[in-house]
């Protein structure tokens, strides 16, 4: 019988049979045909193997003492719907084999096993599994490309408008901010001390200035999406550069109860664009501070994960990030903050800047265990990233 699945290489299978002599003999014969076999004597052990081994097919005896092959197959199809199961039956047990096929088995084979026949069935089943997985992967890639195209269209529209809108908004913002500041100064004059509404006017002035600063940050982020100017690459010495970022972050958030610390580490030097690097790190620290309104700790550290690469970790003791949020955390315009508190551009811009520097930004987090952002950059800024 032709082996229709032979175009696939490295086919692996879990072989389940409670008869040790039969199991070991069949495993040896299949391994001689370049199949990777994981033999086991029970359904429980088979499920444990499937958690750790990337098998294509399960070949299982139907009659086993603890749990039979049909119930094992049902469990496999529930957890691993792409996997195929081939059932083994004794002579005269054809009814059980047919019942297995009706329940979803790829096929059944009667004992004693003819090696060419079972090999052919295994390759056919593996081919079906691989094709299914390939179609699934293609569908996921197509979906990702469609989502990227939608995002690119959004960003192109925003990019076209961002520069003009930001400049047009910044001019009246400057006037509003100056007027609010002047009102605050007037309120501090001795002649205004007995004004009944002085406190209310002073609060209103402070609210206006806070809103102006927020609007400025938004326009700055919008401009950051289309600007690509870069400083000349220069040496950024660690941990001194991290101390500078920590000091700057404390200045930006003087009332925060979050502690910002720089961990002791090796002396390392990044040769990169210091402005972009500083922007990434300050944004990440700010994001961590905002995640801990009741206080906590943000730690900064640098290490060399491999030759010619340097990583910087921003770690916090906040509430952590749910898996559903983590999947979209770098998407533009995605935010979990209350309306009016976030633009959904901060982390997107951080990763975009990391890519401009020839690096990568990843997040690691579990709910209740804080979050860790790791920025990994080449020790020397690539020429293509500096333009």
ChimeraX attribute file (.defattr): number of C-alpha atoms within 10 A of each C-alpha:
attribute: neighborCount
match mode: 1-to-1
recipient: residues
	/A:1	8
	/A:2	12
	/A:3	15
	/A:4	15
	/A:5	19
	/A:6	15
	/A:7	8
	/A:8	13
	/A:9	12
	/A:10	12
	/A:11	21
	/A:12	21
	/A:13	25
	/A:14	24
	/A:15	22
	/A:16	27
	/A:17	25
	/A:18	17
	/A:19	13
	/A:20	13
	/A:21	10
	/A:22	13
	/A:23	17
	/A:24	15
	/A:25	10
	/A:26	18
	/A:27	19
	/A:28	14
	/A:29	14
	/A:30	18
	/A:31	13
	/A:32	9
	/A:33	11
	/A:34	12
	/A:35	19
	/A:36	17
	/A:37	21
	/A:38	18
	/A:39	22
	/A:40	21
	/A:41	18
	/A:42	22
	/A:43	25
	/A:44	13
	/A:45	12
	/A:46	21
	/A:47	16
	/A:48	10
	/A:49	16
	/A:50	18
	/A:51	10
	/A:52	8
	/A:53	12
	/A:54	12
	/A:55	20
	/A:56	23
	/A:57	26
	/A:58	28
	/A:59	26
	/A:60	30
	/A:61	28
	/A:62	25
	/A:63	17
	/A:64	17
	/A:65	10
	/A:66	10
	/A:67	13
	/A:68	16
	/A:69	26
	/A:70	24
	/A:71	14
	/A:72	22
	/A:73	25
	/A:74	17
	/A:75	14
	/A:76	20
	/A:77	17
	/A:78	11
	/A:79	11
	/A:80	13
	/A:81	11
	/A:82	17
	/A:83	23
	/A:84	26
	/A:85	29
	/A:86	26
	/A:87	25
	/A:88	27
	/A:89	21
	/A:90	16
	/A:91	10
	/A:92	9
	/A:93	13
	/A:94	15
	/A:95	9
	/A:96	18
	/A:97	22
	/A:98	15
	/A:99	13
	/A:100	24
	/A:101	16
	/A:102	11
	/A:103	14
	/A:104	16
	/A:105	23
	/A:106	21
	/A:107	20
	/A:108	24
	/A:109	21
	/A:110	17
	/A:111	14
	/A:112	11
	/A:113	15
	/A:114	11
	/A:115	13
	/A:116	14
	/A:117	13
	/A:118	20
	/A:119	20
	/A:120	17
	/A:121	22
	/A:122	30
	/A:123	24
	/A:124	21
	/A:125	25
	/A:126	28
	/A:127	23
	/A:128	19
	/A:129	18
	/A:130	18
	/A:131	14
	/A:132	14
	/A:133	14
	/A:134	12
	/A:135	12
	/A:136	13
	/A:137	12
	/A:138	12
	/A:139	12
	/A:140	12
	/A:141	12
	/A:142	12
	/A:143	12
	/A:144	12
	/A:145	12
	/A:146	12
	/A:147	12
	/A:148	13
	/A:149	12
	/A:150	12
	/A:151	15
	/A:152	14
	/A:153	12
	/A:154	13
	/A:155	18
	/A:156	14
	/A:157	11
	/A:158	16
	/A:159	18
	/A:160	11
	/A:161	14
	/A:162	21
	/A:163	18
	/A:164	11
	/A:165	14
	/A:166	18
	/A:167	14
	/A:168	12
	/A:169	13
	/A:170	16
	/A:171	10
	/A:172	12
	/A:173	18
	/A:174	14
	/A:175	12
	/A:176	15
	/A:177	19
	/A:178	13
	/A:179	15
	/A:180	21
	/A:181	17
	/A:182	13
	/A:183	16
	/A:184	19
	/A:185	12
	/A:186	15
	/A:187	19
	/A:188	13
	/A:189	9
	/A:190	8
	/A:191	9
	/A:192	12
	/A:193	13
	/A:194	8
	/A:195	10
	/A:196	9
	/A:197	11
	/A:198	16
	/A:199	12
	/A:200	10
	/A:201	16
	/A:202	19
	/A:203	12
	/A:204	15
	/A:205	21
	/A:206	17
	/A:207	13
	/A:208	17
	/A:209	20
	/A:210	13
	/A:211	14
	/A:212	20
	/A:213	14
	/A:214	15
	/A:215	16
	/A:216	17
	/A:217	13
	/A:218	17
	/A:219	18
	/A:220	16
	/A:221	18
	/A:222	22
	/A:223	20
	/A:224	18
	/A:225	19
	/A:226	16
	/A:227	11
	/A:228	12
	/A:229	10
	/A:230	15
	/A:231	13
	/A:232	12
	/A:233	19
	/A:234	15
	/A:235	15
	/A:236	19
	/A:237	13
	/A:238	20
	/A:239	22
	/A:240	14
	/A:241	18
	/A:242	23
	/A:243	17
	/A:244	14
	/A:245	22
	/A:246	22
	/A:247	13
	/A:248	13
	/A:249	18
	/A:250	17
	/A:251	11
	/A:252	12
	/A:253	13
	/A:254	9
	/A:255	8
	/A:256	16
	/A:257	14
	/A:258	22
	/A:259	14
	/A:260	21
	/A:261	15
	/A:262	19
	/A:263	13
	/A:264	11
	/A:265	11
	/A:266	12
	/A:267	11
	/A:268	16
	/A:269	18
	/A:270	23
	/A:271	17
	/A:272	24
	/A:273	21
	/A:274	18
	/A:275	13
	/A:276	18
	/A:277	20
	/A:278	17
	/A:279	14
	/A:280	22
	/A:281	22
	/A:282	21
	/A:283	16
	/A:284	22
	/A:285	23
	/A:286	16
	/A:287	14
	/A:288	26
	/A:289	25
	/A:290	17
	/A:291	21
	/A:292	19
	/A:293	12
	/A:294	11
	/A:295	15
	/A:296	19
	/A:297	17
	/A:298	25
	/A:299	19
	/A:300	24
	/A:301	20
	/A:302	24
	/A:303	17
	/A:304	15
	/A:305	11
	/A:306	9
	/A:307	8
	/A:308	11
	/A:309	15
	/A:310	21
	/A:311	20
	/A:312	21
	/A:313	20
	/A:314	21
	/A:315	23
	/A:316	27
	/A:317	20
	/A:318	24
	/A:319	16
	/A:320	19
	/A:321	21
	/A:322	12
	/A:323	13
	/A:324	8
	/A:325	12
	/A:326	15
	/A:327	11
	/A:328	13
	/A:329	20
	/A:330	22
	/A:331	18
	/A:332	18
	/A:333	17
	/A:334	17
	/A:335	19
	/A:336	11
	/A:337	12
	/A:338	7
	/A:339	8
	/A:340	7
	/A:341	11
	/A:342	15
	/A:343	17
	/A:344	17
	/A:345	20
	/A:346	24
	/A:347	21
	/A:348	18
	/A:349	21
	/A:350	23
	/A:351	19
	/A:352	19
	/A:353	22
	/A:354	20
	/A:355	15
	/A:356	20
	/A:357	26
	/A:358	19
	/A:359	21
	/A:360	18
	/A:361	21
	/A:362	12
	/A:363	17
	/A:364	15
	/A:365	19
	/A:366	14
	/A:367	12
	/A:368	12
	/A:369	14
	/A:370	21
	/A:371	21
	/A:372	24
	/A:373	20
	/A:374	19
	/A:375	22
	/A:376	23
	/A:377	25
	/A:378	19
	/A:379	20
	/A:380	19
	/A:381	19
	/A:382	17
	/A:383	10
	/A:384	9
	/A:385	17
	/A:386	17
	/A:387	12
